[in-house]
Amino acid sequence: MSTSHPDAAPAKGVGGVSRRIGDIWQRLGLNGLFFGTDSARKQAFIYSYVVAALFVTAINTLNVMSAVHDMPRLNPVEPVIWEGSSWLTVLAFFWIVWLGWRLAPLNVRPRWRLLIHIPAVLLFSFAHVSGFVALRILAYRALGGTYHVGHFWVGFLYELRKDAFGYVMFLVGFAFIEHLLRQQRPAPAAAPATFDIRDGAKLTRVPLADILAVSSAGNYVEFALADGRRLLMRSPLSAVESDLTGHGFVRTHRSWLVNESAVTGLNPEGSGDYGVRLGSLNVPLSRRFPDALARLRAGASP
């Protein structure tokens, strides 16, 4: 052959104690990050994965057809190996793009958090290129041939440009699919919406109206409730913010979310910063979040 051009099952813990995989993510500080705290994010991921698989299949199929047409003497098995290995690795490492989206969606605030996508796209492209090279080597060996890799980093830089474009297209697709799913959600019922606060195996379900604010506390977030309770959940604040988007919560500081309906006043503190009053609780509002100030001014009492 010629050479070519470039809710999971429980797991056993220490002492044989059964733990759910979700609890392991909780201990790592990633609880709720990948899919959020409800089924909506998982549904968005599944739809996005299916659409991406179909899109990549169409592109790879066209590439195979072009290669066969442009190189009639080429064994048609070769372009199938090239494009099939690329297809498999894109789908295998698609989760990297989704994780980047969950950490920094296109509407994220502050905007500098979009820089997260730079290492994410580099990791995605490196995994993609390394994966398809390994698969091609194995496929050629299985068929008695040799696949010449050539200069890996030259090939990587070539593929990086295409992968970066595909990465951006995936992000746009995530935004579009989540928008469509939000449009299809039924109107809220009369009963108050709730939020599940998980701490290990413990779950506390509270009405959203009872959550005054959410703050970042190291690897945890802390929920300040109207009855005075403070509940912790191991999760990044960005994941909770994503889940509470559209439910009347607004980011006022890099470490704080507040419930707009619970705001009782705003106190100017100089240099464009404010204090947000939520009953007896006072939360910072940074001048870096002018949209939050405008929203709270419209609803807060004097």
Secondary structure, 3 states (H helix, E strand, C coil): CCCCCCCCCCEECHHHCEECHHHHHHHCCCCCCCCCCCHHHHHHHHHHHHHHHHHHHHHHHHHHHHHHHHCCCCCCHHHHHHHHHHHHHHHHCHHHHHHHHHHCCCCCCCHHHHHHHHHHHHHHHHHHHHHHHHHHHHHHHHCCCCCCCCCHHHHHHHHHHHHHHHHHHHHHHHHHHHHHHHHHCCCCCCCCCEEEEEECCEEEEEEHHHEEEEEEECCEEEEEECCCCEEEEECCHHHHHHHHCCCCEEEEECCEEEEHHHCCEEEECCCCCEEEEECCEEEEECCCCHHHHHHHHHHCCC
